[in-house]
Amino acid sequence: MLELNPLLNKQNGVSIYVQLYQYIKKGIEEGDIPQGSRLPSIRYLSAQLKISKNTVDNAYQQLMAEGYLESRPRIGLTVLPLEQLLLSPFPRENPKESVENETPVRYDFKYGDIDIESFPLQLWKRCLNKALLDEPEQLLQYGPRQGDVGLRTELANYLFQARGVRCSMEQIVICSGTQHALSLILQLLHSDNRSVAMENPGYGGSRSVFRNHGWSIDPISLEHDGMDIERLRESTASVAYITPSHQFPYGMVLPIQKRLSLLEWANHTESFIIEDDYDSEFRYQGRPIPSLKALDTKGNVIYLGTYSKAFLPAARMSYIVLPKRLLEVYHHKCRDYSQSVSPIIQKALYVFMNEGHFTGHIRRMRKVYQKKHHTLIQALNKYMGNRVEIIGQKAGIHLLVKVTNMSTEELVKNAGAAGVKVYGTSSYWMDGKETEPSLVMLGFGGLSEEAIERGVAELYKAWFA
Amino acid sequence: MLELNPLLNKQNGVSIYVQLYQYIKKGIEEGDIPQGSRLPSIRYLSAQLKISKNTVDNAYQQLMAEGYLESRPRIGLTVLPLEQLLLSPFPRENPKESVENETPVRYDFKYGDIDIESFPLQLWKRCLNKALLDEPEQLLQYGPRQGDVGLRTELANYLFQARGVRCSMEQIVICSGTQHALSLILQLLHSDNRSVAMENPGYGGSRSVFRNHGWSIDPISLEHDGMDIERLRESTASVAYITPSHQFPYGMVLPIQKRLSLLEWANHTESFIIEDDYDSEFRYQGRPIPSLKALDTKGNVIYLGTYSKAFLPAARMSYIVLPKRLLEVYHHKCRDYSQSVSPIIQKALYVFMNEGHFTGHIRRMRKVYQKKHHTLIQALNKYMGNRVEIIGQKAGIHLLVKVTNMSTEELVKNAGAAGVKVYGTSSYWMDGKETEPSLVMLGFGGLSEEAIERGVAELYKAWFA
């Protein structure tokens, strides 16, 4: 029997089973694993590599489906000859998750990862299991179009207490992620003037949705305290999309004067503002910033929130608070739509909130991220001192770092060669045209304090040593 | 302490807790439940009404959130005075799910309900729990953009074996429901000629998506064997949306000649066909009809499937098979998108399929629905004989019934007065203009055979006695 010794890396963002799959596939294609050889059993390989049986099974299943392997009675998993492969009904293609890097990634400063260690996995499993005790009608059918009534009630309460948003649960629509929520909003707003004013730089995942719905984008530059409102006033856009609590990716907070000007602009021009309040829960200095929606007396603000940062990306759940004057449009245009999030996940989150765990969880996570944030800033100061400028350091789960005399490309490449993954910001700039040529993004949510410290030390060596 | 005696109806499609909530709210508003009264405890009311504690709790929570009730120490849930209500931060509005009917619904021939009794709930719970044993990275983060690799691999296998669709898992995108899938497709197809040819009548839930994305709809009438292809050839549409395996709602199967003409049309006009294969698993006569996609050699068919009919609406999961030539567009336009279905649900479904339960489940459900279908046709024949015409009786989980000398409105109203809920088809016709004035839809998936038989007996009395 064959011995497999793949180098598996849990930090580089590629699933372990994809890595294993790719390792075996490459081995077969390059002849290192000859046809007719027997692969180790799932049990054996999982024990040898210290990964779960599920993981090995996933890799094997995929290889079988693509015709690389065959399960033979009394023999086990056998490598098929490559000629036979061409007869397989499934064309071979490389999964898009393929690993291109030569150097294994040891520290991945990826944005959006949450802290897995601190997540109350057992409690969440208990909530899921409690949700599964509900009446079968609740668990098996489509569920209410706007989402679970209990969950929306909890959410309306939370939004009032935490974000100052006054809404009834009838104004809330549960959606499956920010792109889905934004797509739904654009379906309601569909008008002749499909032009949106967006912060530049801003969140690429939202800009793409506007683009893909045929909207033109008017990029509004940032001042030191956020969107340039004078510039917005010159725009002919019918909608403004903005991240006022924590500008993405720069991190500034829109001050009250600009908020009032923004609302005044919407009122005057009869426009809508889409407020994306994606991570306002994590603020480390001063008091929490109330949402823009809290100041909106005319119903011009469409509020967009997500559970991905504050709770769990894997819930794949976001929500819209519709102004009352859009409710009728929603009920008319979306009358045939079904809810998009599984009632099981919604109910589990309802249980989690209803039992009072949600605010406690956020409080705990705020402390966890505050520590990581502190560690990252300390490490940056300690190793790099005034060679770098830190941008946006009061909130959230990422920072920007500006380095003079080096391009973003060089910064990312040199870091990568040292096993540290950092990210450029060009995708956040309109048409990829960044005006800050030496900016990298460091997400710290998913890294331990130790990894942050060591990652920054490696970064220092890669950039300056 | 107050005694509550609401009439709760599990058959009418409104959640029990919404019914209870509405009962109490109405009681308070109309003074039947006076201010200051104490409501029964959750335990007491759940035992009295024989509903779960969760259900009572949900209703109470909602009433508290809206300011009707308050939990007072050592006293319990107390009804607040109505003046105080007006000071509540949450404006009172009637939930859209409100019960308008006077007569309680005893038999609901709703389309889309699955058979809850036959669903393998314990097995599904086991799969969910097994999924929860996976590595935390898999269960807590966003998951791959196109969906779980294992699930897509299983799905590619299934589609090849059951539907003749040859695709690799790289062509599959997991979506959160048909509307979400179609929206994503339209974002890829965005072109100057945003015009779609659709069967008329056809599925309203898809027509709305086209409309809400700014597409114009060219309604193509049906012949006895499906879409009028001659009429399609006159159309200038750039896309055709069709349900070839089981026309919705008429139920005919598109014959091979029309399929080839359709493919030839797409090839000739360089158009795309969106094939919505929503319930092809349930076919009761003859052999299964292979999908249109199975005949598509030029990559002009975009295949759309769902787990809602074949498996579980509450999975809220559908999928697209993209032709290879759209893959690049997808990777470009949706590079910043996240997957929209929770990895937990995806993984549970992967386990269900991977352990081999899926095809067995479909086989079993086919028998269950076949029996119900048989019962419904027998009952219609027995009670109504040639007073009604049955349309589309070879597949699926619904039928159409045509009654002469009565309008759809009368049919629905008279049935309703007798406690039987049946549905008109006007929402499936372009602009609600049905050309068949006396057509009602009978969904039978969610009703027991006994209920079907008794429901039809009541229908007979309501319509003809």
Interface residues (C-beta under 8 A of the other chain):
Chain A: K10 S15 I16 Y17 V18 Y21 I51 S52 N54 T55 D57 N58 Q61 Q62 A65 E66 P89 F90 P91 R92 E93 P95 K96 E97 G112 D113 I114 I116 F119 L121 K125 L128 N129 L132 L133 D134 E135 P136 E137 Q138 L139 L140 Q141 Y142 G143 P144 R145 Q146 V149 G150 T153 E154 A156 N157 F160 R166 C167 S168 M169 E170 S176 G177 T178 Q179 H180 S183 Q187 L188 H190 G204 G205 R207 S208 V209 R211 N212 H213 G214 S308 L312 P313 A314 A315 R316 M317 H331 K333 C334 R335 D336 Y337 S338 Q339 S340 V341 S342 P343 I344 I345 N354 S427
Chain B: K10 S15 I16 Y17 V18 Y21 I51 S52 N54 T55 D57 N58 Q61 Q62 A65 E66 P89 F90 P91 R92 E93 P95 K96 E97 G112 D113 I114 I116 F119 L121 K125 L128 N129 L132 L133 D134 E135 P136 E137 Q138 L139 L140 Q141 Y142 G143 P144 R145 Q146 V149 G150 T153 E154 A156 N157 F160 R166 C167 S168 M169 E170 S176 G177 T178 Q179 H180 S183 Q187 L188 H190 G204 G205 R207 S208 V209 R211 N212 H213 G214 S308 L312 P313 A314 A315 R316 M317 H331 K333 C334 R335 D336 Y337 S338 Q339 S340 V341 S342 P343 I344 I345 N354 S427
